[in-house]
Amino acid sequence: MKNKHPIYYQKQDYAGFWKRLGAWIVDLLVIIACIAVYWYVVYHIVNDPIMMFKIIFFTSLLFMYVYLAVIKSSNFRTIGYNLFGIKVVDLLGNSPNWSTMLIRFLLIFIGPFTFIIDILWLTGEQTKQTLRDKYAGTYVVKNTSIPKGTGLLRTVSLHFMGWNLSFKEVYFK
């Protein structure tokens, strides 16, 4: 059953720096291994280097999107998220939809939402959200987390590195 009210969790339920970094490293190794095997196969089938690059580039992007967005938001989750016992939820505590995860995925590559800034940002956040989590409206929490209560959605403006960002967050006391 889908939740209809903005929720928040207990402070210890949000996935912190080490869990997220560990899950990210495991997922990165899975992606590299899969793309390397795929690259090896394509390299031995396709003779044209330009065509080989196009095939590998676009299918690798598609694979990363499916792995880091579609699977991560499903009940299966990625290997890293399963190993570290965490999951992605939206501000209502539900599994995020594909468009939310697409935004979250794209923000890895563009703007001030680079991995290092994201990881450093979450260390100072009460809800342990990265900048892209904030902008996409997601939390990363432990698998066993149960919402502590409901709050109000409010729009917050953030001025960061020359960027003016507005996003929704759950307000609670």
N, C-alpha and C positions, 0 to 999 in steps of 0.2 A: 504494500500500500504506500502510495506516495504521500510525503509530508507536504503540507500547504503553507506552513508558517516558517519564517526564518528561524534557524536554531543555532545554538552554540554548545560547545562541549566543555568538559572540565579541562583545565590547563594541561594536565598530564596526558590527555587523550590526543592532543595534536602531535603529529610526527615531527620530531626535532631534527637538528642538523645531522647527527650521525646516522640515524635511520634513513633519512632521505639521501644522504651522500652514498651510503652503502647500497641502497636500492638502485641509485643512479649508476653506480660503477658496475653492478651486476648486469643491469639492462644494457649499458654501453657495451660490455663484453659480449653479450648475446647478439646485439646488433652487428658488431664487428665480425663475429664468427659467421653469422648467416650471410652477410654481404660478401665476406671473403670467399665462402664456398660458392655463392652465386657468381661472383666475379670469375672464379676459376673455371666454372662451367661455361659461362658466356665467352670467356677468352678462347676456349678451345673450339667453340662452335662458330663464332662470328670472325670473319677475316678482316673486315673494314674497321680500322681503329676509331673513326668518327662515329660510325654506327654503334660500335661496341660501347663507347663512352656514353652516347645517348641512352642506350638500353639500360646500362648499369646505373646511370644517374637517376633516371626517372623511376625505374623500378625500385631503386634503393629508397628514394623519397616516399614512394607509395608504401613500401615495407615499413619504414620508420613511422609513418602516419598510422598505419594499421596497428603496429606494435605499441607505440607510445600514446596513442589516443583511443583507438577503438577497443583494443584489448585491455588497456589500463583502466578504462571506465566500466568494463564489463565485470561480471561476477568472477571471471577467471583471473583477471589482473595479470600483470607481467610477472616474469620469474623473480625479478628483484623485489617487487612489491609483495609477492607471496613469501619470499624468504624473510623479509623484514616485517611482515605482518601489518602492512599499511594499505590504505585504499584512498581513492579520490572521491569526494562527495561535493555536491553543490551547496549553496548557502541554505538550502532547505533540508539538507541531510540525505538527499537522494543521489543516485548515480547520475553524473552529468550526462547531458545529451551530446550527440556527435558535434554539433556546432560549438558548444562550449569547449569541448576537447580540441576542436580544430583551432580555435582561438588560442588556447593554452599551448598547443603544439607550435603554431606559427610564431608565437612570442618568444620561443626559444632562440629563434634565428634573427629577429629584428629588434630594433630599438634599444632601449636601455635594459632590456630584459635578458641580458646575457647570463650564462650559467653562474659565473663568479659573483656578479652583483646579486643575483637571485639568492644564492646560498648565503652570502653575507647578510642580506636583508632579513632573511627569516630568523636569524639569531636574535634580533631585537624585537621581533613581533610577538605580541601576546598570543595570537592565534597561530603562530609559526607559518604564516603565509609568505610565499615569495611574491615579488611584484607581479609576475604573470598569474599567480593564483588570485591575487587581489583583482586584477583586471578581468580575468575570466570568471570570477565569482566562485572559486573552489577552495576547499580545505583538503589537506592530506591528514588523515587521522588513523589511529590504530584500528585494525579489523574488529576488535571487540568493543569499540567505543559506542556508548549510548548517549544521545543528546542530554545535556543537563537541563536545558530549558529553551524557551523561545524568546526572541527579541524583536526589535524593529529594524527594518531595512532603511538605511540612510545613504545618501550620496556623499562621498568624501572627495575632496580635491587634494591632489598631491603635486607639489612642484619639486621635480627631481631631475638634476643634470640638464636643465634647460627644457625639460618636457613638462607639460601641464596635463596631468592625468586625472580623470574622474572615474570612480568606480563605486559599486555598491558594497556595503559591508553591514554586518549584523551588529546592532548596538544593544548592549546589555550592561547591566550594572554589576 
